[in-house]
């Protein structure tokens, strides 16, 4: 079939509509979990009081990151959110995120979500990890090292990437949900992390 302008337009329209619908479902799934957490407080021994549902953070990777962004845009229960290398789509892509938000990109994607996040109306962390590809944001990078050999993974070591992701996210959520100070190591301790925007 010949590649024509109308065909491309139809493809992008379908892809946009499909992605927005999927993200809507995923955001609703997050809302369902948030609804369900309250009912878990009582019946599980030792569980009541452990969850502070007034300080809920949401994060995800790829499509999950877009779902986290969508949820934080539309549901006031989200107090802070993070998107790990996901393209922000969703029915509310043009709506600003009203809560602190962390965006972590691979080395080629930074700025790819400016259309959905900028200008920020709350604290916004815009970081990238040099040497990382999209797949490096998953567990596959150290569970299946073959990915690096076939070009699906970047030059960064898988365990190092896991350390970076865990440390930065923990510091981010501890700061905005628990009021802890941001540790110097959050950024300065990782030379692979390039800062484009922080509060």
N, C-alpha and C positions, 0 to 999 in steps of 0.2 A: 504494500500500500504506500502511495506517495506521501511524503511528509509535507504537509501544507500548513499554512497559517491557521486556518480554521481547525485542523486536526490538533495542532499544538494547543490552541486555545481550549478545545474540548478536553484535552488531557489535563491541562493545568486546572481547569474548573473542576473536573471530576476528582483529581488528586486533592485539591484544596477542600472540597466538600467532604470527601472521605476522611481526610485527616482530622478535620474539625469535628466530625461526628464521632470518630474513635476517641479523640481527646475528651469530648463531652462525656462519653461513657466512662472513661477512666477517671475523670474528675468526680463523676457521680459515685464510682466505686470508693474513692477516697472518702467522700462524704458518708457513704454507708458505713465504712470502718469507723469514722469519727462518731457516728450515731451509736454504733455497737459498743464502743469502748465504755460508754457510761453504764451500759447494762452488765458489763463484765466486772464492774467495781464490787458488786455485792456477792455473787455466788461463789467466787473463788477464794478459798481460805488464804489469808495473808495478803490478799490483793487489794482490799478496800483502802482507799486513801493514798495508794502508791502513785497512781496517775493524776497529774495535775492537768485536767482537760482545758484549763484556762490558759495554758502555755504550750500550745501544740505547734510543732514544727513539721513541715512536709518537704520531702526531697525525693528525687528520682533521677534515673539516667535515661537519656535518649527520649523515647516516647514518654517514659515515666517522668522525665524532667519537664517535658511540656505539660503533662497532666498536673504536676506539682505547681507549675506556674499558673495554669488555668485555675486550679483550686484556690490558690492564694489570691487571685484576682477577684474571685466571686464569693468566697466563703470567709466570714469574719472569724471563724475559729482558727484559721491559719494565722499565727503570729510571726512566723519567719519561714522562709522557704529557700530551696536550692535546686538548681537545674544543672545536672551533670551532662554537658555536651548535647543537649537536646535542642532541636529547632522549635521555637515557640509558635505553635499553631493552636487553634481553638477558636470557638465562636467569639471570645472576648480578647483576641490577640492584640487589639489596639487599645485596650483598657490598661491603665497603669497598675503596677503592683503596689498596693497600699502599705505593705509591710517590708521589713528588711529582707533583702534577697541576695543570694549568692549565685553567680553564674560562673561555672568552670568550663572552659573550652579546651579543645585540642589545639595544637599549634597552628592549624590552618583555618579555624572557624571563628576566632575571636572577632567580635563585632557583628556576627551574623544574626543576632537577635535585637540589634539596636532598634529596628522598626517596631518591636513589641515592648521594649523596656525603657527606651530613652524618650524624653528626659525622665529620669527617675524622680519619684515623689517621696521616696523613703530611702534609707541607707541602702546602697547598691554596691556589691562587690563584683567586679568584672576582672576575672583572672584567666590566664591560660597556662597550660603545662607544656613546656617545650619538650619535644621528643615523643609526645603522645599522639596517637591516632584515636579515632572514636572507640575502637575495640579495647584500647588500654584502660578505659573507664569501667571495664567488666572484670570479673574474676578469671576469665579465660586466659589472661596474660600470664598468670603463673600456674594455672591448672593445666594449661596446654601450650607449652613453650613453642610448639611447632608453628603457631600462628606467626611468630616473629620471622621464622625461616621462609614462610610463603608470602610475606609482605602485608599481612593483616594487622600487624602490631608495629608500633614505632620503636625508636631506639632506646627509649627509657626502660629501665629494668622493672619487671612486673611487681616485685616486692617493694621497690622504691615508690612506684606509682600508688600502690595500696597505702603505704605510709603517708604519702602526701594527701590523698583523698580523705583518709580517716582523720588525720590531724587537723586539716583545714576545716572540714565539716564540723568536727567536734568543737573546735574553738568558736566557730561561727555561731552554732546553736547554743553553746554554753553562754556566750556573750549576750545574745538577744533574748534567750528564754530564761536564763538563770541569773543574768546580771553580772557575770564574771568578766574580769578585764580580758582584753584580747592579748594573748601571749605574743611576744616578739617572734616566736618560732612560727607563728601562723603563716607568715610570708617570708620573713628574713631568713628563716632556717632552711628554706628550699630555693636554691638558686635556679632551679628549673621553672619556678613559678614567676610569670611575668604579670605585673600589675598594670592594668589599664585604668581602672577607676576604683577607688575606695572612698568611704565617707570622709 
